Amino acid sequence: MQSTEKREEYRMPLRIFLNEHVGERVQRSMSLNVSTGGIYLNRLQLPREQFSTSLTYPHHRSIVGLEFEIPDTSEVIWAAGRVCFDKADSYFFGTGLRFEGIAEYHRRLIRDVIMEHREERLKQLLTTVRRNRRPAPFRLPN
């Protein structure tokens, strides 16, 4: 089976609202996950007749401006991302963006937060494995 996955970096779940600059419009989106190389966003899917007065969906390969804050930091991250994937369903319009313009300091900040999250997740998994590997206490048959 062949995978269509193109992102090589670890993805950290990240559910935050952010400002997305598409052309001259600023709109609110919600992120689902982030990596050092990009971010995945969701917006509500609107009926066709509302497109002209509401959200503007970015086109494939277009550049989108982003403004967001990683939780537990006080740093506002400004980045430009190129649309490399989009998917629409009945409720949401999703967009995968690859960071193309981001300060190195912000990229390192994202990387550090992701590494902390990954380490914490691995510690939790290791604790679970250790707990499940403990032998059952010996009991004499009745």
Backbone torsions as a table, in degrees:
resi	resn	phi	psi	omega
1	MET	NA	132.0	-177.6
2	GLN	-97.8	133.4	-178.8
3	SER	-89.8	143.5	175.4
4	THR	-96.1	3.6	-179.9
5	GLU	-65.6	127.0	-179.5
6	LYS	-115.0	-16.7	-179.6
7	ARG	-82.0	126.0	-177.5
8	GLU	-94.2	-17.3	-177.0
9	GLU	-82.2	157.6	175.2
10	TYR	-66.8	136.4	177.4
11	ARG	-100.7	130.1	176.9
12	MET	-103.9	129.1	174.8
13	PRO	-59.0	133.2	-179.8
14	LEU	-148.3	106.8	-179.3
15	ARG	-105.9	91.3	178.3
16	ILE	-136.2	155.1	171.3
17	PHE	-87.2	146.4	179.8
18	LEU	-146.8	164.5	175.8
19	ASN	-94.1	131.6	179.4
20	GLU	-118.5	124.5	-179.5
21	HIS	-100.9	109.8	180.0
22	VAL	-116.7	108.3	-174.5
23	GLY	62.5	-126.5	179.9
24	GLU	-91.8	-0.8	-174.9
25	ARG	-101.9	145.4	172.2
26	VAL	-112.2	129.6	-179.6
27	GLN	-138.1	157.1	179.3
28	ARG	-90.0	136.1	175.5
29	SER	-132.4	170.1	176.5
30	MET	-124.2	131.3	177.9
31	SER	-84.6	150.3	174.6
32	LEU	-108.7	-37.7	177.2
33	ASN	-156.0	162.7	-178.6
34	VAL	-141.1	150.2	171.7
35	SER	-136.3	177.5	178.2
36	THR	-67.6	-17.8	-177.8
37	GLY	-101.4	-13.1	-177.1
38	GLY	-179.7	-172.7	-175.3
39	ILE	-147.4	149.4	177.0
40	TYR	-113.2	128.6	-175.9
41	LEU	-118.7	152.9	173.4
42	ASN	-128.0	145.1	172.5
43	ARG	-134.5	156.4	175.9
44	LEU	-64.6	139.7	176.0
45	GLN	-82.3	124.0	-178.0
46	LEU	-106.9	152.5	175.2
47	PRO	-61.4	151.3	-176.9
48	ARG	-51.9	-39.2	-176.3
49	GLU	-67.9	-15.1	179.2
50	GLN	-95.4	-5.0	-176.7
51	PHE	-58.3	-44.3	-172.4
52	SER	-69.4	-25.6	-176.9
53	THR	-106.8	-3.6	-178.0
54	SER	-123.9	-132.2	-175.7
55	LEU	-62.0	147.4	172.5
56	THR	-111.2	121.5	179.4
57	TYR	-87.4	131.4	179.6
58	PRO	-69.6	149.3	179.0
59	HIS	-88.7	156.9	178.5
60	HIS	-55.7	134.2	179.8
61	ARG	76.5	0.8	178.3
62	SER	-80.7	161.7	179.9
63	ILE	-97.7	135.7	-178.7
64	VAL	-125.2	137.1	174.5
65	GLY	-88.2	143.4	-178.3
66	LEU	-129.0	143.8	176.4
67	GLU	-139.2	114.9	-177.9
68	PHE	-154.5	165.8	178.4
69	GLU	-125.3	129.1	175.1
70	ILE	-73.7	133.4	179.3
71	PRO	-55.2	147.4	179.2
72	ASP	69.1	15.0	171.5
73	THR	-127.6	162.6	178.4
74	SER	-109.4	10.4	-175.5
75	GLU	-93.2	126.1	173.8
76	VAL	-87.3	126.6	-177.5
77	ILE	-99.4	127.7	173.5
78	TRP	-109.8	131.1	-178.9
79	ALA	-150.3	157.4	171.2
80	ALA	-114.0	135.6	179.8
81	GLY	-130.9	144.7	177.0
82	ARG	-97.2	131.5	178.4
83	VAL	-67.5	120.9	178.9
84	CYS	-120.4	-6.7	-179.3
85	PHE	-157.7	138.6	171.1
86	ASP	-144.6	151.4	-175.9
87	LYS	-151.4	132.2	178.5
88	ALA	-119.4	140.9	170.7
89	ASP	-130.4	-164.8	-176.1
90	SER	-66.4	-23.7	-173.6
91	TYR	-116.2	-34.7	-172.8
92	PHE	-129.3	153.9	171.4
93	PHE	-115.2	114.8	-176.6
94	GLY	-104.3	145.8	-179.1
95	THR	-137.1	127.8	172.6
96	GLY	-96.8	125.1	-178.7
97	LEU	-116.8	136.1	173.1
98	ARG	-100.2	125.7	180.0
99	PHE	-61.8	126.6	176.8
100	GLU	-115.8	-30.1	178.7
101	GLY	-132.7	104.2	-179.9
102	ILE	-150.6	138.4	178.6
103	ALA	-62.3	142.2	-179.5
104	GLU	-59.5	-35.8	177.3
105	TYR	-60.1	-42.4	179.5
106	HIS	-69.6	-37.7	177.3
107	ARG	-62.8	-42.3	178.6
108	ARG	-66.3	-37.9	177.5
109	LEU	-61.2	-46.7	177.1
110	ILE	-60.2	-45.7	179.8
111	ARG	-59.2	-44.6	-178.8
112	ASP	-64.7	-42.0	179.0
113	VAL	-64.7	-40.6	178.7
114	ILE	-64.7	-42.2	179.6
115	MET	-63.6	-41.9	177.2
116	GLU	-61.4	-43.3	178.4
117	HIS	-62.6	-43.7	-178.5
118	ARG	-65.2	-42.8	178.1
119	GLU	-61.9	-42.9	179.0
120	GLU	-63.5	-42.2	179.1
121	ARG	-63.6	-42.4	178.9
122	LEU	-65.6	-37.4	176.1
123	LYS	-62.2	-41.8	179.0
124	GLN	-63.2	-42.8	179.1
125	LEU	-64.7	-41.7	179.0
126	LEU	-63.5	-40.6	177.1
127	THR	-61.5	-42.3	178.8
128	THR	-63.7	-44.3	179.6
129	VAL	-62.9	-45.5	-180.0
130	ARG	-62.5	-41.3	-179.7
131	ARG	-64.5	-39.6	-177.8
132	ASN	-77.4	-17.2	-178.8
133	ARG	-90.5	-10.3	179.3
134	ARG	-63.8	133.7	179.1
135	PRO	-69.7	149.9	177.0
136	ALA	-66.4	145.7	179.0
137	PRO	-62.1	143.8	179.9
138	PHE	-73.2	132.1	177.6
139	ARG	-130.7	137.0	176.5
140	LEU	-75.3	140.1	177.3
141	PRO	-67.9	148.5	179.3
142	ASN	-79.0	NA	NA
